[in-house]
Amino acid sequence: MKCNRCSGVIIPERVYGYEAIFEGWKCVSCGEVFDELVLRNRQRLPKVPSGSARRARDTRAAAR
């Protein structure tokens, strides 16, 4: 399995949440952590062009 963000190597990871402990994955290159629920939610959302979220966040920060 490869990371969607950086194409790095993914390893199994035990993730400790507020109310539960669950199994997920972590990228050894960029550190992204995700699990089955995150993957399902990403499949439901429309695709956003790369970088557009960052530009929107930067624009909001500059307006402050």
C-alpha positions as CSV (number, residue, x, y, z in Angstrom):
1,M,0.0,0.0,0.0
2,K,1.3,3.5,-0.9
3,C,0.5,6.9,0.7
4,N,-2.0,8.9,-1.3
5,R,-0.3,12.1,-0.3
6,C,3.4,11.4,-1.0
7,S,3.5,7.8,-2.4
8,G,5.6,6.8,0.6
9,V,5.5,3.4,2.4
10,I,2.5,2.7,4.7
11,I,2.9,0.7,7.9
12,P,0.2,-0.6,10.3
13,E,-0.3,1.7,13.3
14,R,-2.3,1.4,16.5
15,V,-4.2,4.7,16.8
16,Y,-5.3,6.0,20.2
17,G,-8.5,8.1,19.9
18,Y,-10.4,9.9,22.6
19,E,-12.8,7.0,23.2
20,A,-11.3,4.1,21.4
21,I,-8.1,2.4,20.2
22,F,-8.2,1.2,16.6
23,E,-5.9,-0.1,13.9
24,G,-4.9,2.2,11.1
25,W,-1.9,3.0,8.9
26,K,0.8,5.6,9.0
27,C,3.1,6.8,6.2
28,V,6.8,6.6,7.2
29,S,7.6,9.6,4.9
30,C,5.0,12.3,5.5
31,G,3.4,11.0,8.7
32,E,-0.2,10.9,7.5
33,V,-2.3,8.6,9.7
34,F,-5.6,7.1,8.5
35,D,-7.9,4.1,8.9
36,E,-10.9,2.5,7.2
37,L,-13.3,5.2,8.2
38,V,-11.1,7.9,6.9
39,L,-10.8,6.1,3.5
40,R,-14.6,5.6,3.3
41,N,-15.2,9.3,4.0
42,R,-12.7,10.4,1.4
43,Q,-14.4,8.2,-1.2
44,R,-17.7,10.0,-0.5
45,L,-16.4,13.5,-0.8
46,P,-15.9,15.2,-4.2
47,K,-12.3,15.5,-5.4
48,V,-10.6,18.9,-4.8
49,P,-7.8,20.0,-7.1
50,S,-4.4,19.7,-5.4
51,G,-3.4,22.9,-3.7
52,S,-6.8,24.6,-3.8
53,A,-7.4,24.0,-0.1
54,R,-4.1,25.5,0.9
55,R,-4.7,28.5,-1.3
56,A,-8.1,29.0,0.4
57,R,-6.6,28.7,3.8
58,D,-3.8,31.1,2.9
59,T,-6.3,33.6,1.6
60,R,-8.4,33.5,4.8
61,A,-5.3,33.9,6.9
62,A,-4.1,37.0,4.9
63,A,-7.6,38.6,5.3
64,R,-7.3,38.6,9.1
